[in-house]
Amino acid sequence: MSTFDFNDILELLRQRANRPLSLKEIQELLDLNAGERKAVGKSLKGMVKDGSLVQLKGGRFALPAKVNLVVGTLSVHRDGYGFVTPADGAAQDVFVPARHIRPAMNGDLVVVRLERSLRTGRPEGRVIRVERRAHRTLVGRYQTDHGIGYVSPADPHLPDDILIPPGAAGDARPGQMVLIEIESHPGRTRGAVGRITEVIGDAADPEVEIRIAAIQFGLPYEFSPQALAEAGQVPLQVEAAEQAGREDLRRLNFVTIDGETAKDFDDAVAIERHGRGYRLWVAIADVAHYVPVGSVIDREALERGTSVYFPGACLPMLPEALSNGICSLNPQIDRLVMVAELDFDLAGQRVGMRFYPAVMHSRARLTYTQVAAVLVEQDVEARAALQALVGDLEVMRALAELRIELRRQRGSLDFDLPEAQIHLDLQGRPENIVRAERNLAHRLIEEFMLAANEAVASWLVQQREPLIFRVHEAPSAGKMASFQEFIAFFNQGISLPVEGVKPKLLQELLDRVAGQPEEQVINHVLLRSLPQAYYSVNNLGHFGLAADNYCHFTSPIRRYPDLTVHRVLKKRLAGQSEKRRGEDLSLEEIAQRSSVAERRAMEAERDIVNLKKCQFIMDKVGENFPGMVTSVHAFGFFVELHDMYVEGLVHVSTLADDFYQYEEERHRLIGMNRRREFAIGTPVVVRVQKVDLERREIDFRLVDEQGQGHGPRDAGRTRSKREARRPKKTRG
């Protein structure tokens, strides 16, 4: 067995070597035996592959920094230039001008030589070698010019066209979206060459849009025949034998509460009130019962990691036979569930918890709108239609309000920022985009799901059971110092403790500014100061929820970490510990892969939403709309329109009335002569100037008080609010 590792090699090249070393020299200097000498060659190959070392001409090895080289991943900007993020994470990103990027493409692992620009004298990089290619296939639009075929990649970070030689286009017609296989990657003086392997279809087809997003973001699009065959073997209804060993909860008034368009119902709730407080049952679909570890469905669910939701479409984590069938808690049907039975006192504090497998029967499939009509609007017809459930819904509201207040008191952050709700016509085209408002029904269900997630995590921690946590770390001291400096401009302050900021301190600030003119700007800047949540086997707590123990348990139909937590919980309840077989992935690997899958899904969802926004506003070029500045940068500011949830950029180059300076610490642009400022929250009127569907970009131009745009004069009126809200008629 070898006694050295890669750190010994790094130490040798860092401290003892004054020049690049060959394999033989490294073997001799490390004083290795015969077996170890063989292993070191393998280690060197791996270190070159991951960017820790570079291999020079003559087969010699060196640390990149010692030979003025950097190894890292290339990110190409839409305008052609790029940055290389060093693989070792030790140095800053390296700027690479467009003329020095070839033969690389976006995402490639490259070696760049550090140079000084002859024009500016600033350091920059030149790609000298590609170590690993990121793209073997691409999706794009097939076009011809004077008989020469080429494909323009759909990814704007791949600005160069791919040549399609004669005979390599298959049945593709100009204008169609296609999938190509790269047969020859670009060189220094020539472009890439490819072959069309699949015609996807018309770019304007909503189904094609989803397929393109799936390819671009690496989303599994279809289930394998083996997975569908497994799903076909799953029973269509709960069988009597499956109910053995489960508690029978069919006497309880379980209901599901979801959006109008929801199809998979993985959670149901029931409640009872007694003299000592409340008993809440949160029933979650027992997906683990139907999806064994290591099955084909399980492997493909792990690969997906999460369901991906697009406007009017979904790429589910599980085949439809499970997600919309036997695992969905549909009304008036028996279903197998895992239950969190939670007891609360009259103040809403949790005083007891129990977990077990059960069988339940949902009394009704309710929507947020229905529940809000009963509880908030006190609608007579709605209450009459749900007469048998109104009493339970009232008790749920009472408990939810207690829990919301308790969570607020402990410091849980509640930004309550709206999201876009895209209304589609019958052809799948956007006909209106509005803010999706959250009502009491949303908060009620959210509160009960949070309570169940936190209870499961707390109990498994008490049992010393390893599991996957949902982690949200505290913001860095630097981020908080910048935020503290920013809010001082609004005469607001927070005292930052030496041991780090606590969420309660920030929630108290949000309470103070609620209803004030600066509320929205402070909410936006604080939200951007917080890190992104992720999955981990290390219990680092959830800062945003002010929770010491938190996991995801309530959505196993659409999130793989929830399914994993179910398996851990079921084993523990059965008196077994979570011991995974050697061929199984560890919990840590599942957590890492799930975090990557979540980010991938978020990027794809954001891309399609941005596309729909561009499509919706395409025919409004030249029209004026009131809006509000939502973020400010050195290159300009983004404006969100008041009457539709659409955002676009006002580029600083279009502000012709003054020279504007960017003040990063105050998140604002300010005129050097007239002192006019644009900060988050500034009301403006803008004209839709340009829409780029390929880049998902909307350009606005500022309109002054007299209704004229800054820059060239052009015609256009600001639409009235009533007109702006009116959806377009559906085209037949």
Secondary structure, DSSP 8 states (H G I E B T S, - for coil): -----HHHHHHIIIII-SS-B-HHHHHHHTT--HHHHHHHHHHHHHHHHTTSSEEETTTEEE-GGGGTEEEEEEEE-TTS-EEEEETTS-S--EEE-GGGTTT--TT-EEEEEEEE-TTT--EEEEEEEEEE-S-SEEEEEEEEETTEEEEEESSTT--S-EEE-TT-STT--TTEEEEEEEEE---SSS--EEEEEEEEEETT-HHHHHHHHHHHTT---S--HHHHHHHHTS-SS--GGGGTTSEE-TTS-EEEEE-TT-----EEEEEEEETTEEEEEEEEE-HHHHS-TTSHHHHHHHHH-B-EEETTEEE-SS-HIIIIIITS--BTSEEEEEEEEEEEETTS-EEEEEEEEEEEEEEEEEEHHHHHHHHTS--HHHHHHTHHHHHHHHHHHHHHHHHHHHHHHHT-------EEEEEE-TTS-EEEEEEE---HHHHHHHHHHHHHHHHHHHHHHHTT----EEEB----HHHHHHHHHHHGGGT------TT---HHHHHHHHHHHTTSTTHHHHHHHHHHHS---EEESS---BTTTTBSS----S-TTTBHHHHHHHHHHHHHHTT------TTS--HHHHHHHHHHHHHHHHHHHHHHHHHHHHHHHGGGTT-EEEEEEEEEETTEEEEEESSSS-EEEEEGGG-TTS-EEEEGGGTEEEETTT--EEETT-EEEEEEEEEETTTTEEEEEEE-TTS-BSSS-----B--HHHHHS------
